[in-house]
Amino acid sequence: SGRTAAAGPLAGLSDQEFEVLRLFGAGMTNHEAAAALNLSAKTIETHSLSIRRKLKLRSPAELIRTAVHLCSVERAQDGP
């Protein structure tokens, strides 16, 4: 997944959950993430709920905000 050693709450995510979070941050929908990972949309939904539980996020909107923030931080670390 290209994931470096995550610290903090992200360390508790499985590799697949982390990848789903990253794809959401890149603007993908459940169906697009499912296609990208060759999984069912239901599996993506299950991962989404698990991510929300592990990160103590209260809503799907909060999950997306967290995912977008994660992606913006990754891009900033990668440089221009």
C-alpha positions as CSV (number, residue, x, y, z in Angstrom):
1,S,0.0,0.0,0.0
2,G,3.0,2.3,0.2
3,R,2.2,2.9,3.8
4,T,5.0,4.0,6.1
5,A,5.0,3.2,9.8
6,A,1.9,5.0,11.0
7,A,1.9,6.5,14.5
8,G,-1.0,7.3,16.7
9,P,-4.5,6.2,16.0
10,L,-3.8,5.2,12.4
11,A,-1.4,2.5,13.6
12,G,-4.5,0.6,14.8
13,L,-5.9,0.3,11.2
14,S,-5.3,-2.8,9.1
15,D,-3.5,-2.3,5.8
16,Q,-6.8,-2.6,3.9
17,E,-8.6,-0.1,6.2
18,F,-5.7,2.3,5.7
19,E,-5.9,1.9,2.0
20,V,-9.7,2.5,2.0
21,L,-9.1,5.7,4.1
22,R,-6.5,6.8,1.6
23,L,-8.8,6.2,-1.4
24,F,-11.6,8.2,0.4
25,G,-9.1,11.0,0.9
26,A,-8.3,10.9,-2.8
27,G,-12.0,11.5,-3.5
28,M,-13.2,8.0,-4.3
29,T,-16.7,6.8,-3.5
30,N,-17.4,3.4,-1.9
31,H,-18.0,1.9,-5.3
32,E,-14.9,3.4,-6.8
33,A,-12.8,2.2,-3.9
34,A,-14.3,-1.2,-4.2
35,A,-13.4,-1.4,-7.9
36,A,-9.9,-0.1,-7.2
37,L,-9.3,-2.7,-4.5
38,N,-11.2,-5.5,-6.3
39,L,-13.6,-5.8,-3.3
40,S,-17.4,-5.5,-3.0
41,A,-19.0,-2.2,-2.0
42,K,-20.3,-4.0,1.1
43,T,-16.7,-4.8,2.2
44,I,-15.7,-1.2,1.7
45,E,-18.7,-0.2,3.8
46,T,-17.6,-2.6,6.5
47,H,-14.1,-1.2,6.5
48,S,-15.5,2.3,6.6
49,L,-17.5,1.4,9.8
50,S,-14.5,-0.2,11.3
51,I,-12.3,2.8,10.6
52,R,-14.9,5.1,12.1
53,R,-15.0,2.9,15.3
54,K,-11.2,2.6,15.6
55,L,-10.7,6.4,15.1
56,K,-13.7,7.3,17.2
57,L,-15.3,9.3,14.3
58,R,-19.0,10.1,14.8
59,S,-20.2,10.4,11.2
60,P,-19.3,9.5,7.6
61,A,-18.6,13.2,7.0
62,E,-16.0,13.2,9.8
63,L,-14.4,10.1,8.2
64,I,-14.1,11.9,4.9
65,R,-12.6,15.0,6.5
66,T,-10.0,12.8,8.3
67,A,-9.3,11.0,5.0
68,V,-8.8,14.3,3.1
69,H,-6.6,15.6,5.8
70,L,-4.5,12.4,5.7
71,C,-4.1,12.7,2.0
72,S,-3.1,16.3,2.1
73,V,-0.4,15.5,4.8
74,E,0.9,12.6,2.6
75,R,1.2,14.9,-0.4
76,A,2.9,17.6,1.6
77,Q,5.5,15.1,2.9
78,D,6.1,13.7,-0.6
79,G,7.1,17.2,-1.8
80,P,6.5,18.9,-5.2
